[in-house]
Amino acid sequence: YLTEANLSGADLTGADLTGANLTGANLTNVKQ
């Protein structure tokens, strides 16, 4: 979840909070 892309700010704009990040895109990073 703590990738550079997420920390860049794009993840904090609200797009991540809509659920898009919870669909599996970030969960994939967590599993890796």
Buried (B, 14 or more C-beta within 10 A) or exposed (E): EEEEEBEEEEBEEEEBEEEEBEEEEBEEBEEE
